[in-house]
């Protein structure tokens, strides 16, 4: 595996899921696979789970890890081509990625959409230029349109907790005070479409995802109807794709409550974290035994370890 940016970079989802479950059972399964190999991580925006989980995953494989936060640990990085660099950015992505590729065997990049220029964001210009100029395998730690390590961890978590062969999984929008990207819902839908689940997406009008993600998916504007008989409820906010980056709705009735969960079939609550309590979900749900958000977070180590192992084997 030379790149991990989406589920489409995985040859067989069942095979990589089996590998992940093996690492979940025994994290020290291959402690020397990354011996004398270095992982470099570049963060263009802050992180908690992604940074810690990927560092731990690499060390479980025996890798050395170098972490840089652009703008504090390194120069502010210019990501656009053809610009006159007379502003704040002191280094271009071409040189930054190229240098890191000379120092490291595998690289990870975390970036974020501007939520202004949809065409630019959805072209994944920053991630793709990093891959092109680095010359080494690259794992996406989140990009403008996807968060594949999170979605892979979500799939692992569902597999561990499911009580029926083909569970009903509901991705539901919930209100949020800030405009958030579509990366997590896009990626979650993409991975669930490749898995053995019955997926339903619920959101208010105006929050339709890009057709490349939503095609073939059951979509409803009625959350109460969607939750009936659900085995897993994944709540997440995202801003509008059609009115790009806009907040069109702040309806608090989309919050997940104990009443919401009562409509499910003993459903489990999921969220990628961080989560705004009593905005996205009630305390009473998040603090109950139906919440598996910490299991999801723990599986971020497993998803990263599985992907890094696949990359190391291909070196």
VENDA-V982255 format. One record per residue. RES is the residue in three letters. SS is DSSP state (~ for helix, > for strand, _ for the rest). OMEGA is omega as a letter, one per 20 degrees, with the letter a starting at -180 (999 if undefined). D_FIRST is the distance of its C-alpha to the first C-alpha in Angstrom with 2 decimals. Layout:
RES_SS_OMEGA_D_FIRST ; RES_SS_OMEGA_D_FIRST
//
This chain:
UNK___a_0.00 ; UNK___r_3.81 ; UNK_>_r_5.73 ; UNK_>_a_7.28 ; UNK___a_10.74 ; UNK___r_11.94 ; UNK_~_a_12.02 ; UNK_~_r_11.37 ; UNK_~_a_7.61 ; UNK___a_7.93 ; UNK___a_8.96 ; UNK___a_11.79 ; UNK_~_r_13.28 ; UNK_~_r_15.70 ; UNK_~_a_13.38 ; UNK_~_r_11.43 ; UNK_~_r_14.99 ; UNK_~_r_16.42 ; UNK_~_r_14.11 ; UNK_~_r_15.17 ; UNK_~_r_18.75 ; UNK_~_r_18.67 ; UNK_~_r_17.75 ; UNK_~_r_20.43 ; UNK_~_a_22.85 ; UNK___a_22.16 ; UNK___a_20.40 ; UNK___a_21.13 ; UNK___a_19.36 ; UNK___a_17.30 ; UNK___a_19.27 ; UNK___a_18.59 ; UNK___a_14.84 ; UNK___a_14.73 ; UNK___a_18.09 ; UNK___r_18.86 ; UNK___a_15.71 ; UNK_>_r_16.36 ; UNK_>_r_14.89 ; UNK_>_a_16.70 ; UNK_>_r_17.50 ; UNK_>_a_19.56 ; UNK_>_r_21.65 ; UNK___r_23.62 ; UNK___a_25.28 ; UNK___r_26.31 ; UNK___r_24.56 ; UNK___a_25.61 ; UNK_~_a_23.22 ; UNK_~_a_19.99 ; UNK_~_a_21.07 ; UNK_~_a_22.48 ; UNK_~_a_19.91 ; UNK_~_r_16.92 ; UNK_~_a_19.13 ; UNK_~_r_20.20 ; UNK_~_a_16.79 ; UNK_~_a_15.84 ; UNK_~_r_19.22 ; UNK_~_r_18.98 ; UNK___r_16.20 ; UNK___a_18.54 ; UNK___r_17.05 ; UNK_>_a_19.48 ; UNK_>_r_19.29 ; UNK_>_a_20.90 ; UNK_>_r_21.75 ; UNK_>_r_23.51 ; UNK_>_a_25.40 ; UNK_>_r_26.16 ; UNK___r_29.92 ; UNK___r_30.91 ; UNK___a_28.84 ; UNK_>_r_28.17 ; UNK___r_29.68 ; UNK___a_29.53 ; UNK_>_r_26.84 ; UNK_>_a_27.68 ; UNK___a_24.97 ; UNK___r_27.05 ; UNK___r_27.49 ; UNK___a_30.98 ; UNK___r_32.76 ; UNK___a_35.58 ; UNK___r_34.44 ; UNK___r_37.87 ; UNK___a_36.97 ; UNK___a_35.42 ; UNK___a_31.97 ; UNK___a_32.08 ; UNK_>_r_28.72 ; UNK_>_r_26.50 ; UNK_~_a_22.80 ; UNK_~_a_22.40 ; UNK_~_a_23.80 ; UNK_~_r_22.46 ; UNK_~_a_18.78 ; UNK_~_r_19.50 ; UNK_~_a_21.32 ; UNK_~_r_18.81 ; UNK_~_r_16.16 ; UNK_~_a_18.82 ; UNK_~_a_19.44 ; UNK___r_16.08 ; UNK___r_12.87 ; UNK_>_a_10.86 ; UNK_>_r_12.64 ; UNK_>_r_13.54 ; UNK_>_r_16.03 ; UNK_>_r_18.58 ; UNK___a_20.84 ; UNK___r_23.44 ; UNK___r_25.20 ; UNK___a_28.67 ; UNK___r_29.90 ; UNK___a_32.21 ; UNK___a_30.50 ; UNK_~_a_28.55 ; UNK_~_r_27.35 ; UNK_~_a_25.98 ; UNK_~_a_24.26 ; UNK_~_r_22.75 ; UNK___a_21.47 ; UNK___a_19.26 ; UNK_~_a_20.73 ; UNK_~_a_20.12 ; UNK_~_a_16.42 ; UNK_~_r_15.78 ; UNK_~_r_18.04 ; UNK_~_r_16.39 ; UNK_~_a_13.00 ; UNK_~_a_15.11 ; UNK_~_a_17.27 ; UNK_~_r_15.17 ; UNK___r_13.41 ; UNK___r_10.68 ; UNK_>_a_7.44 ; UNK_>_r_9.16 ; UNK_>_r_9.63 ; UNK_>_r_12.64 ; UNK___r_15.51 ; UNK___a_17.50 ; UNK___a_18.28 ; UNK___a_21.29 ; UNK___a_20.47 ; UNK___r_17.97 ; UNK___a_17.34 ; UNK_~_r_14.24 ; UNK_~_r_14.38 ; UNK_~_a_18.06 ; UNK_~_r_17.76 ; UNK_~_r_15.39 ; UNK_~_r_18.05 ; UNK_~_r_20.71 ; UNK_~_r_19.47 ; UNK_~_a_19.42 ; UNK_~_r_22.91 ; UNK_~_r_24.24 ; UNK_~_a_23.17 ; UNK_~_a_25.00 ; UNK_~_a_28.08 ; UNK___a_28.63 ; UNK___r_31.93 ; UNK___a_31.62 ; UNK___a_29.08 ; UNK___a_28.50 ; UNK___r_29.44 ; UNK_>_a_30.71 ; UNK_>_a_28.67 ; UNK_>_r_30.39 ; UNK_>_a_28.94 ; UNK_>_r_32.05 ; UNK_>_r_32.81 ; UNK___a_35.17 ; UNK___a_37.19 ; UNK___a_36.32 ; UNK___a_38.37 ; UNK___r_35.61 ; UNK___a_33.55 ; UNK___a_29.98 ; UNK___r_26.89 ; UNK___a_25.44 ; UNK_~_a_21.90 ; UNK_~_r_22.24 ; UNK_~_r_24.12 ; UNK_~_a_21.92 ; UNK_~_r_18.77 ; UNK_~_r_20.76 ; UNK_~_a_22.16 ; UNK_~_a_18.88 ; UNK_~_r_17.52 ; UNK_~_r_20.98 ; UNK_~_r_21.24 ; UNK___a_18.30 ; UNK___r_20.01 ; UNK___r_23.31 ; UNK___r_25.56 ; UNK_>_a_28.53 ; UNK_>_r_27.72 ; UNK_>_r_30.56 ; UNK_>_a_30.44 ; UNK_>_r_33.73 ; UNK___r_34.75 ; UNK___r_37.89 ; UNK___a_38.50 ; UNK___a_36.84 ; UNK___r_33.60 ; UNK___r_31.77 ; UNK___r_28.04 ; UNK___a_26.66 ; UNK_~_a_26.97 ; UNK_~_r_23.28 ; UNK_~_a_22.88 ; UNK_~_a_26.32 ; UNK___r_26.88 ; UNK___a_27.66 ; UNK___r_28.09 ; UNK_>_a_31.49 ; UNK_>_r_32.88 ; UNK_>_r_36.22 ; UNK___a_38.36 ; UNK___a_40.05 ; UNK_~_a_38.37 ; UNK_~_r_41.03 ; UNK_~_a_40.46 ; UNK_~_a_36.66 ; UNK_~_a_37.04 ; UNK___r_39.27 ; UNK___a_37.79 ; UNK___r_34.44 ; UNK___r_32.56 ; UNK_>_r_30.30 ; UNK_>_a_31.31 ; UNK_>_a_28.83 ; UNK_>_a_30.89 ; UNK_>_r_29.56 ; UNK___r_31.23 ; UNK___r_30.00 ; UNK___a_31.99 ; UNK___r_32.87 ; UNK___a_30.54 ; UNK___r_33.51 ; UNK___b_35.68 ; UNK___r_32.70 ; UNK___a_32.63 ; UNK___r_36.04 ; UNK___a_37.48 ; UNK___a_39.50 ; UNK___r_40.42 ; UNK___a_41.31 ; UNK___a_42.69 ; UNK_~_a_42.68 ; UNK_~_r_43.13 ; UNK_~_r_39.36 ; UNK___r_39.02 ; UNK_>_a_37.97 ; UNK___r_41.04 ; UNK_~_r_42.39 ; UNK_~_r_44.04 ; UNK_~_a_40.75 ; UNK_~_r_39.16 ; UNK_~_r_42.33 ; UNK___a_41.44 ; UNK___r_38.28 ; UNK___a_38.06 ; UNK___a_37.79 ; UNK___r_34.80 ; UNK_>_r_32.52 ; UNK_>_a_32.05 ; UNK_>_r_28.68 ; UNK___a_27.88 ; UNK___a_25.03 ; UNK___i_27.61 ; UNK___a_29.50 ; UNK___r_32.09 ; UNK___a_35.60 ; UNK_>_r_37.98 ; UNK___r_40.71 ; UNK___r_39.11 ; UNK___a_35.94 ; UNK_>_r_37.11 ; UNK___r_40.30 ; UNK_~_a_40.62 ; UNK_~_r_41.98 ; UNK_~_a_38.70 ; UNK_~_a_36.34 ; UNK___a_38.45 ; UNK___a_38.88 ; UNK___r_37.16 ; UNK___a_35.59 ; UNK_>_r_33.29 ; UNK___a_29.85 ; UNK_~_r_28.56 ; UNK_~_r_28.36 ; UNK_~_r_26.31 ; UNK_~_a_23.86 ; UNK_~_r_23.86 ; UNK_~_a_23.39 ; UNK_~_r_20.34 ; UNK_~_r_18.69 ; UNK_~_a_18.27 ; UNK_~_a_16.80 ; UNK_~_r_14.22 ; UNK_~_r_13.15 ; UNK_~_a_13.28 ; UNK_~_a_11.18 ; UNK_~_r_8.24 ; UNK_~_r_8.95 ; UNK_~_r_9.36 ; UNK_~_r_6.03 ; UNK_~_r_4.93 ; UNK_~_a_8.29 ; UNK_~_a_8.16 ; UNK_~_a_5.94 ; UNK___999_8.52
//
